[in-house]
């Protein structure tokens, strides 16, 4: 992915309407501060099954670089949050990725195994029945000098929920950030575990954040 000044990621986003939307970004990573507020929220893809070869693709448009040094030139990952929502209809588990700068584009797809972008080797996902791969484009999770991670808060990778069992990073290179999310049942046994994607722009802890929340339907575990 290009990070040269003036380069443009020309993309579009399709919003799917819904009658009952979940509460916007309900998995905050820290207690709220005075001034915290939601600027906007939307469902970027309603419930569906992003099976192999049928990925959900959500795209956004912005000019690169989005910020000047020492800030990274691309949207960068700041925090990760997880949460259970058993009382919602349908119930779901959620993992949220909070970015600074802008919403990145991203693909969400069930895959047979999670492959490391760097080595090409499988990334272990113990306890996962199936794997949901999330690939963020025109994004990064490292500082401008490449020496440190931009992630300041993240839960343990072994989440332990019934729907979302764990997650793992699989790459952060050349504007592509990849994560795998373990889902508790194999696709072969439960072939249509639905997924929904929610986006929230908000002020949290004094930070202007762009949240991509990936939700896994847990109706089958009731």
C-alpha positions as CSV (number, residue, x, y, z in Angstrom):
1,X,0.0,0.0,0.0
2,X,1.3,3.4,-0.9
3,X,2.0,6.0,1.8
4,X,3.4,8.7,-0.5
5,X,2.0,12.2,-0.1
6,X,-1.0,12.7,-2.3
7,X,-1.7,9.0,-2.8
8,X,-5.3,8.3,-2.6
9,X,-7.2,5.2,-1.5
10,X,-10.3,5.5,-3.7
11,X,-12.9,3.3,-2.2
12,X,-16.6,3.3,-1.2
13,X,-18.6,1.9,1.6
14,X,-22.0,0.3,1.5
15,X,-24.3,0.7,4.5
16,X,-27.0,-1.9,5.2
17,X,-30.0,-0.6,7.0
18,X,-31.4,-2.4,10.0
19,X,-34.4,-1.9,12.3
20,X,-32.7,-2.8,15.6
21,X,-29.1,-1.5,15.9
22,X,-26.9,-2.5,18.8
23,X,-25.7,0.1,21.3
24,X,-22.8,1.9,19.7
25,X,-19.4,0.6,20.8
26,X,-20.4,-1.0,24.1
27,X,-17.0,-2.6,24.8
28,X,-15.1,0.5,26.0
29,X,-11.5,-0.4,27.0
30,X,-11.5,2.1,30.0
31,X,-14.0,3.9,32.1
32,X,-15.6,6.9,30.3
33,X,-14.3,10.4,30.8
34,X,-16.2,13.7,30.8
35,X,-16.5,14.7,27.2
36,X,-16.6,11.2,25.8
37,X,-19.2,11.0,23.1
38,X,-20.3,9.2,19.9
39,X,-20.0,11.3,16.8
40,X,-21.6,8.8,14.4
41,X,-22.3,5.1,14.2
42,X,-23.6,2.7,11.5
43,X,-23.8,-0.9,10.6
44,X,-21.4,-1.3,7.7
45,X,-22.5,-4.9,7.0
46,X,-25.6,-6.5,8.5
47,X,-25.8,-10.1,9.6
48,X,-24.5,-12.5,7.0
49,X,-22.0,-15.3,6.5
50,X,-18.6,-14.3,5.0
51,X,-17.7,-17.8,4.0
52,X,-14.5,-18.7,2.1
53,X,-14.5,-16.8,-1.2
54,X,-17.4,-14.6,0.0
55,X,-15.6,-12.0,2.2
56,X,-17.3,-8.9,3.5
57,X,-15.4,-6.0,1.9
58,X,-15.8,-2.5,3.4
59,X,-13.9,0.3,1.8
60,X,-13.2,3.9,2.8
61,X,-11.7,6.9,1.0
62,X,-9.0,9.3,2.3
63,X,-5.8,10.8,1.2
64,X,-2.4,9.5,2.3
65,X,-0.7,10.6,4.4
66,X,-3.5,11.4,6.8
67,X,-1.2,13.0,9.3
68,X,2.3,14.5,9.4
69,X,5.3,13.1,11.4
70,X,5.6,12.0,14.1
71,X,2.1,10.6,13.6
72,X,1.9,7.6,11.3
73,X,0.8,8.3,7.7
74,X,-2.0,5.7,7.8
75,X,-4.9,4.9,10.2
76,X,-3.2,3.1,13.1
77,X,-4.5,0.7,15.6
78,X,-4.6,2.0,19.2
79,X,-6.7,-0.4,21.2
80,X,-8.6,-3.7,21.0
81,X,-11.6,-4.6,23.1
82,X,-13.8,-7.6,23.5
83,X,-17.2,-8.2,25.1
84,X,-20.2,-10.5,25.5
85,X,-23.8,-9.3,24.7
86,X,-26.1,-12.2,25.7
87,X,-29.2,-10.1,26.2
88,X,-29.3,-8.6,22.7
89,X,-31.4,-10.0,19.9
90,X,-29.6,-11.9,18.5
91,X,-27.0,-12.4,21.2
92,X,-23.4,-11.9,20.1
93,X,-19.8,-11.7,21.1
94,X,-17.8,-8.7,19.9
95,X,-14.2,-7.8,19.2
96,X,-13.5,-4.1,18.4
97,X,-10.5,-2.5,16.8
98,X,-10.0,1.2,17.6
99,X,-8.0,3.2,15.1
100,X,-6.7,6.7,15.1
101,X,-6.9,9.0,12.1
102,X,-9.6,7.4,10.0
103,X,-11.5,4.2,9.2
104,X,-9.3,1.8,7.3
105,X,-10.7,-0.4,4.6
106,X,-11.1,-4.1,5.6
107,X,-12.1,-7.6,4.5
108,X,-13.7,-10.1,6.9
109,X,-13.8,-13.8,5.8
110,X,-13.9,-17.3,7.3
111,X,-10.8,-19.2,6.3
112,X,-9.5,-22.7,6.8
113,X,-6.4,-21.5,8.7
114,X,-4.8,-18.2,9.7
115,X,-1.5,-17.6,7.8
116,X,1.2,-15.2,8.9
117,X,1.7,-12.4,6.4
118,X,5.4,-12.4,7.1
119,X,6.4,-16.1,7.2
120,X,3.6,-17.7,5.3
121,X,3.3,-20.2,8.1
122,X,0.1,-21.1,10.0
123,X,-0.6,-19.1,13.1
124,X,-1.7,-21.4,16.0
125,X,-5.3,-20.8,17.1
126,X,-5.9,-23.4,19.9
127,X,-9.5,-23.9,20.9
128,X,-10.9,-22.3,17.7
129,X,-13.4,-24.3,15.8
130,X,-13.3,-22.0,12.8
131,X,-11.3,-18.9,12.0
132,X,-12.5,-15.4,11.0
133,X,-9.7,-13.5,9.2
134,X,-9.9,-9.7,9.4
135,X,-7.5,-7.8,7.0
136,X,-7.3,-4.0,7.4
137,X,-5.9,-2.2,4.3
138,X,-4.1,1.2,4.3
139,X,-3.5,0.7,8.0
140,X,-0.7,0.0,10.4
141,X,-0.1,-1.1,14.0
142,X,3.5,0.3,14.4
143,X,5.0,3.7,15.0
144,X,6.5,5.8,12.2
145,X,10.0,4.6,13.0
146,X,8.9,1.0,13.0
147,X,10.4,0.3,16.4
148,X,7.2,0.1,18.6
149,X,3.6,-1.0,18.5
150,X,0.9,1.7,18.4
151,X,-1.4,-0.6,20.5
152,X,-1.7,0.7,24.1
153,X,-4.4,-1.6,25.3
154,X,-5.6,-5.1,24.4
155,X,-7.2,-8.1,26.2
156,X,-5.4,-11.4,26.6
157,X,-5.5,-13.3,23.3
158,X,-7.3,-16.3,24.9
159,X,-10.7,-14.6,25.2
160,X,-12.6,-17.6,26.3
161,X,-16.1,-16.7,25.1
162,X,-18.3,-19.3,23.5
163,X,-18.6,-17.4,20.2
164,X,-15.2,-15.7,20.2
165,X,-12.7,-18.0,21.8
166,X,-9.5,-16.1,21.0
167,X,-7.8,-13.7,18.6
168,X,-4.2,-13.4,17.2
169,X,-2.2,-11.0,15.1
170,X,-1.0,-12.3,11.8
171,X,0.7,-9.3,10.1
172,X,1.5,-5.6,10.1
173,X,3.4,-4.9,6.9
174,X,3.2,-2.4,4.0
175,X,-0.1,-1.0,5.0
176,X,-1.8,-4.3,5.8
177,X,-2.8,-5.3,9.3
178,X,-4.2,-8.8,9.7
179,X,-5.9,-10.5,12.7
180,X,-7.5,-13.9,13.2
181,X,-10.6,-14.4,15.4
182,X,-11.3,-17.9,16.7
183,X,-15.0,-18.9,16.6
184,X,-16.1,-21.7,18.8
185,X,-17.6,-24.1,16.4
186,X,-16.3,-25.5,13.1
187,X,-17.9,-24.0,9.9
188,X,-18.5,-27.6,8.8
189,X,-20.7,-28.3,11.8
190,X,-22.4,-24.9,12.0
191,X,-22.0,-23.7,8.4
192,X,-23.6,-20.3,8.8
193,X,-22.4,-18.6,12.0
194,X,-23.5,-15.1,11.2
195,X,-21.3,-12.0,11.5
196,X,-22.2,-8.3,11.6
197,X,-19.8,-5.3,11.4
198,X,-20.5,-2.0,13.2
199,X,-18.5,1.2,12.8
200,X,-18.4,4.0,15.4
201,X,-16.6,7.3,15.3
202,X,-16.2,8.7,18.8
203,X,-14.3,10.6,21.4
204,X,-13.0,8.3,24.1
205,X,-10.5,9.1,26.8
206,X,-9.8,12.3,25.0
207,X,-8.9,10.4,21.8
208,X,-10.7,10.7,18.4
209,X,-11.2,7.1,17.5
210,X,-12.6,5.1,14.6
211,X,-14.0,1.8,15.9
212,X,-14.6,-1.4,13.8
213,X,-16.6,-3.8,15.8
214,X,-16.9,-7.4,14.5
215,X,-19.8,-9.3,16.1
216,X,-20.4,-13.0,16.0
217,X,-23.9,-14.4,16.5
218,X,-24.0,-16.6,19.6
219,X,-27.6,-17.9,19.2
220,X,-26.4,-21.4,18.7
221,X,-24.8,-21.4,22.2
222,X,-28.0,-20.4,24.1
